[in-house]
Amino acid sequence: MNLQELTSHASSGGVDELNLISIEGGIYLLEARMQGAVHRVVDAQGKALHLRSVEHARELLQPVTPMPFNLIHAVVHDEMCGVQDDLNQDVKIPLAFRSAW
């Protein structure tokens, strides 16, 4: 799903939530959840849209209708300590869709 498609689905109320996935190395990716399915947000070339920060995501999402917005961060320490792989240890933090500034 590209940003234009995300904007269209969001304006019709079709997006349940938008997640900003924190990846090691300071990279953030967006995923939209719609009716239980996950849709990666891609750039014009169809590649995963890479963002630099939460504020960068908010700037990019200015034309998008607000919706539940979360930061998802994997807890890699648990993997290093041998926690079972079948446990979902990701941290999900609700974010304000718009910046408070």
C-alpha positions in Angstrom: 0.0 0.0 0.0 1.4 3.4 -0.9 0.8 6.6 1.0 -2.0 7.7 -1.4 -3.8 4.4 -0.9 -3.3 4.8 2.9 -4.8 8.2 2.8 -7.8 7.0 0.8 -8.4 4.0 3.1 -8.0 6.2 6.2 -10.5 8.8 5.0 -13.1 6.1 4.5 -12.4 4.6 8.0 -11.0 1.4 6.6 -7.7 1.4 8.6 -8.0 -0.1 12.1 -4.6 1.1 13.2 -1.3 2.3 11.9 1.9 1.0 13.4 5.4 2.5 13.3 7.8 -0.4 13.6 11.2 0.4 15.1 14.0 -1.6 13.4 17.5 -1.8 14.7 19.8 0.9 13.2 17.4 3.8 13.6 15.0 2.8 10.8 11.2 2.9 11.1 8.7 1.2 8.9 4.9 1.8 8.7 2.3 -0.9 8.6 -1.5 -0.4 8.3 -3.8 -3.0 9.8 -7.1 -3.4 8.0 -9.7 -6.1 9.0 -7.0 -8.3 10.5 -4.6 -8.0 7.6 -1.2 -6.2 7.7 -0.3 -3.9 4.8 3.2 -2.6 4.6 3.4 1.1 3.5 5.7 1.4 0.5 7.4 4.2 -1.5 6.9 5.0 -5.2 9.2 2.1 -6.2 7.2 -0.4 -4.2 9.9 -0.8 -1.5 9.3 -0.5 2.2 9.0 3.2 3.1 11.9 4.0 5.5 11.4 6.7 8.1 13.9 8.4 10.4 11.8 9.0 13.5 8.4 9.3 15.0 8.4 13.0 14.0 9.3 12.1 10.4 6.3 9.8 10.3 4.0 12.5 11.7 5.2 14.9 9.1 4.6 12.4 6.3 1.2 11.6 7.7 -0.1 15.2 7.8 -2.7 14.6 5.0 -3.9 11.3 6.5 -7.0 11.2 8.7 -6.0 10.5 12.3 -6.4 6.9 13.6 -4.9 4.8 16.3 -1.1 5.1 15.9 1.4 2.9 17.8 5.1 2.5 18.1 6.2 -1.1 18.0 9.6 -2.0 19.3 11.0 -5.6 19.5 12.5 -6.5 22.8 15.7 -8.1 21.6 17.1 -8.6 25.1 14.5 -11.4 25.6 15.7 -13.2 22.5 19.3 -13.0 23.8 18.3 -14.4 27.1 16.6 -17.5 25.6 12.9 -16.6 25.9 10.8 -18.9 23.8 10.2 -17.7 20.3 6.5 -18.3 20.4 6.0 -15.5 23.0 5.2 -12.1 21.5 7.6 -9.8 23.4 7.2 -6.7 21.3 6.4 -3.4 23.1 3.4 -1.5 21.7 3.2 2.1 22.8 0.3 4.3 21.7 1.4 7.6 20.1 -0.4 10.9 19.4 -1.1 11.0 15.7 -0.3 14.7 15.5 2.7 16.4 17.2 1.8 18.5 20.3 4.0 21.3 19.0 
